[in-house]
Amino acid sequence: MILAARDKPILTSMKIIRRLLIKKLIYRQQCIAEMQEMLVPMAKKIIGILKQQARGYQASFRADDKFQLSGFLCVHRVTAIIKKSLPIKNFVHEAYTKEMYVLAYGKLIAHISGIRQ
């Protein structure tokens, strides 16, 4: 997208990039408004893929029945979580929650007037 602005004069390039950024910010605002769940859309998509992959795995636990998870989930971790009938969203890092998404993309950049305005 930004490549289209690369061959243009600097002011034209800046206008193109500004429009692209505004479109992206508006899209993020719409995503926030439509978001119903605790996790961001990309995290839900990845968890869905991992759940499908986890169908072929079996989980076994030690006698103390404890396990520790950190970072983002992998197939083996998802398999263990599913076997224990625990909610997967409790094991996803807070960076993938709606709260963090709102902090990152919630504030719009104020409109900047052009030269003629």
C-alpha positions in Angstrom: 0.0 0.0 0.0 2.7 2.5 0.9 4.6 1.3 -2.2 2.1 3.3 -4.3 3.3 6.5 -2.6 7.0 5.7 -3.0 7.4 7.1 -6.6 5.4 10.3 -5.9 6.6 13.7 -4.8 7.0 14.0 -1.0 3.8 16.0 -0.3 1.7 13.6 -2.4 3.4 10.6 -0.7 2.5 12.1 2.7 -1.1 12.6 1.7 -1.4 9.0 0.5 0.2 7.6 3.7 -2.0 9.9 5.8 -5.2 8.6 4.0 -4.0 5.0 4.5 -3.4 5.5 8.2 -6.8 7.2 8.7 -8.5 4.2 6.9 -6.6 1.8 9.1 -7.5 3.7 12.3 -11.2 3.8 11.3 -11.1 0.1 10.6 -9.6 -0.5 14.1 -12.3 1.6 15.6 -15.0 -0.4 13.9 -13.4 -3.7 15.1 -13.4 -2.3 18.7 -17.1 -1.4 18.3 -18.0 -4.9 17.0 -15.8 -6.8 19.4 -18.0 -8.9 21.7 -15.6 -11.2 23.4 -12.6 -10.9 25.6 -10.0 -11.9 23.0 -9.0 -10.0 19.9 -9.9 -11.5 16.5 -6.4 -12.7 15.6 -6.1 -14.6 18.9 -9.5 -16.2 18.4 -8.4 -17.3 14.9 -5.2 -18.8 16.1 -6.9 -20.6 19.0 -9.4 -22.0 16.5 -6.6 -23.4 14.4 -4.8 -24.8 17.4 -8.0 -26.5 18.6 -8.3 -28.2 15.2 -4.7 -29.4 15.4 -5.1 -30.5 19.0 -7.6 -33.2 18.0 -4.8 -35.6 17.1 -3.0 -35.2 20.4 -3.4 -36.9 23.8 -2.5 -35.2 27.1 -1.1 -36.9 30.2 -0.4 -35.4 33.5 1.9 -36.1 36.5 0.6 -37.3 39.8 0.3 -33.7 41.2 -1.9 -32.8 38.3 -0.1 -29.5 37.7 1.2 -27.8 34.6 2.5 -24.3 33.9 1.9 -22.2 30.7 3.4 -19.0 29.6 3.4 -16.9 26.4 1.1 -17.8 23.5 -0.4 -21.2 23.3 0.9 -24.1 21.2 -0.9 -27.3 20.1 0.4 -29.3 23.1 -0.8 -26.8 25.6 -4.2 -26.5 24.0 -4.5 -30.3 24.1 -3.8 -30.3 27.9 -6.3 -27.4 28.5 -9.0 -29.1 26.5 -8.5 -32.4 28.4 -8.9 -30.6 31.7 -12.0 -28.8 30.4 -10.6 -25.4 31.2 -11.4 -22.2 29.3 -8.6 -21.5 26.9 -9.0 -17.7 27.2 -7.7 -17.9 30.8 -4.4 -19.0 29.4 -3.9 -16.4 26.8 -1.5 -13.5 27.6 -3.2 -10.2 28.5 -1.7 -8.5 25.4 -4.3 -10.4 23.3 -7.3 -9.1 25.2 -9.9 -6.5 24.2 -8.6 -4.1 26.9 -5.1 -3.9 25.4 -6.5 -3.6 21.9 -8.6 -0.6 23.0 -5.5 0.9 24.7 -3.5 0.5 21.5 -6.1 1.5 18.9 -8.9 3.2 20.9 -7.9 6.9 20.5 -8.3 8.5 17.1 -5.8 10.9 15.8 -7.4 14.3 15.4 -8.0 15.6 11.9 -5.1 17.7 10.6 -6.2 20.6 8.4 -4.6 20.9 5.0 -2.7 23.9 3.7 -5.8 25.5 2.2 -8.0 25.1 5.4 
